[in-house]
Amino acid sequence: MAASGLNTSSGDTLHLSGLRIVLLGCKDAGKSSAGNTILGREEFDLRRTAQCVKKQGEVAGRQVTVVDTPGWWANQPVERTPELVKQEIVLSVSQCPPGPHTILLVIRGDLSFTEKHSISIEDHLELLSEKVWSHTIVLFTHGDCLGDTTIEQHIQREREALQWLVEKCGNRYHVLNNENKGDVTQVTELLEKIDEMVTGNRGGHYEIKREILLEIEVKRREIRREQNRD
């Protein structure tokens, strides 16, 4: 099970010396704030971004790369998402070569989750192909708003739509309280969950097909040509 950047730790779980993470989710889900919490400092601008942004830092003795991405409207179908945003979602996984160890699917833990939300998420993630799900962890933000409610109780209370999403991601989930960035335990526990997932994936990372990236590059060149004509 040897691979570059991997060390065995207790048991059979791999401990990655370097981690590559992509944050995906709708607008206002708290992606940029989650990135800042993971890296332990204000690296990402909390204003909406139109392009992918990559930041790196040392976290708990490991080199961690985080890629933030533009969001889509929460309950809208993928057809209504601007073409450039869809392209950025796909290109996000090429920002940390050879590919991310995990995609953190960021959703708010303080808002109701509907079937429209789950359909929108499914359509947007499948821009990256079906295999993306085996590398995805649901990351709940606004953990402070849960109060005495555990995340398991919250998932149960939200019923089918959220339960389906969590199951689609292999029952992998984590909660972040972005208001309590001083709590390093919540980040180290997240990194451990990523290690466990990578172990389950035989030490592998998510890698997108080269043809998909080439197709997007062709589209972008066409858009630039049209803009230059104007």
Secondary structure, DSSP 8 states (H G I E B T S, - for coil): ---TTEEE-STT-EEESEEEEEEEEBTTS-HHHHHHHHHTS--S-SS--SS-EEEEEEETTEEEEEEE---B-TT--GGGS-HHHHHHHHHHTTSSTT--SEEEEEEETTS---HHHHHHHHHHHGGG-GGGGGGEEEEEE-GGGGTT--HHHHHHHH-HHHHHHHHHTTT-EEE--TT-TT-THHHHHHHHHHHHHHHHTTT------HHHHHHHHHHHHHHHHHHHH-
